[in-house]
Amino acid sequence: MEKYVSAKLHGIRVTDSKLNYHGSITIDADFCRAVGLKPLEYVDIWNKMSGARISTYVLYGDAGSRCCILNGAAARTCQQGDEIIIASSVFGEVDDIIRHKPRVLVFGPQNEIIDRISYEVFRRPDGSLDMAVNTETVDNDYGFPGSLTADRCAAAK
């Protein structure tokens, strides 16, 4: 069994923090459902502004609210407006992640969704592993190597 990324919210902004609340992160339920994050699922959180890294569990917030609220001790790691990455993981075999195709939402400054991405792991004709990043946005600056774009990987399949 190996650990793989299962879902990701990339660049979501912290909208609030509640120190005097039991620990967790409250996230707009629509965002969670879009990538497959489940209530009470453990996630890793990486603060792009400070470098802080924590793990906690997900609470669903009001659908459509665009909320991202750090609660309890997690509130000490992020400030309102900080960009964070929230990622869940799954243990499995490589064939499990080939079937899964993890989903990612990328956010703009007002927690609006600016891109929807999926990671596709596949086997090349020789049996070796490869991957593609499938994005709805043609021009982006997320730093994906050109070799990972879906059109360049199609020939390898």
N, C-alpha and C positions, 0 to 999 in steps of 0.2 A: 504494500500500500504506500502510495506517495501522496503528498499534499499538493493540491492544485487550486488556482484561483477559480472561484465559482461565480462571482458577480462583483461588479464594481460601480461605485458612484465617484466620478473623477471631477475634482474642482468644485464640489458643492461648497457653498459658503455657510458658515455658522450664523444662524439667525438669532440665537439666544443661548443663555446658559442658566442653569438653576442649581446652584451649589447645595441648597438645603432640600435635596430630593434624592431618593435612592438612585444609585448609579445606573446609567444606561445612556443611550442616544435615541432621541425621538426624531423620526424622519417621516416626511410626507409619505403616506401610504401608497399613493400612486407611483412614486419613484421606486419604492420597495417592490411593488408588484411587477413593475416594468422589467426589473432585472432578476426577480425571483428571490429577494430577501424575505425571510419569514419572520413573524413575530418571535421574539426571544432568541433569535439566532445570534451567535457570537460573531463579531466582526472585528477586524483590525482597522484602526484609524491612524492616518499619517497626516500630520499638520504640515502643509507646504510652507507655511510662514515661519514656524519655529523649529521644525524638525521633530517635534514631540511625536512619540508613537505609543499608542495605548490599545487595549482591547476591552470591549464591553458588549452588551447585548442590545438588540434593536427593539424599540417600541414603535408601533405605528402611530404617526401623527395624523391630523386631519388631512384627508385627501384634498389635493388642490391648494394646500396652504404654502407649499414650497419650504416648509420648515426643516430645520436641521438644528436640534437643540441638544447641547451637552448637559448631562445631569450628574449630580453628585460629584465625586472626585474627578470625573472626566471634565467637569466644568473648569477645573484649574489648568487644563492643558491647552485650551483654545479660547480665543476671544471672538466676540461678535465680529463678523466680516472676514475672519480667517478662511482661507481656502483649504479644504481637507480632501483626502481620498479615503473612501470607506470601501473595504474589500472583505468579502467572505471567502471561505475556502472549503474544500471538500477533500476527503481522503478517498482514494480509489486507484484503479489501474489506468494506464494511458488510454485504453479503449473506452473507459467511462468518460473521459474528458473529450475524446473524439466525438462521442455521441452528444455530449452536453452543450458544446458551443457557448461558453460563458458570454453573458451580455454586460455591456458597459453603457452608462449614461455619462455624457460630458456636459458640464454646466457653464452658463454665462454668469455675468455679474449679479443678476437678480434671481439666481437659481432657476433660470429658464433652461430647458434642455436645448443644447445647440448641436448635439450629435448623438447618434445611437450607433454603437459599435458591437460587433461580435468577434470573438477570437475563435478561429477554426484551426484545430490541429488535425492533420491528416497524414497518411502514409504515402510516400512517393512510390513510383513503380518498383524501385529496388528494395522497398520495405522500410527505408529510413524515415524518420519523422520530420515533418515540416509544419509550418503554420502560416496562416494568413490573417490579416486584420481587415474585416469588412466594415466599412464606414458609410454612413449616409451622406457625409460631407466630402466633397472631392478635394477642396483645398483646406487643409488644416495644418497646424503647426505643433502637433502633439509629440513629435519626435520619433514617429515610427520609421524604422529603416525602409527605404523603398522596396527592399526585397520582401517585406511582409505584406505589401498591398495585394489584395485579392487578385487583380488582373495579372500581376507578375507571377503569382503562385499557381494560377490555373494551368499553366503549361506543365507544371511539375506533377500534377495529379494524374 
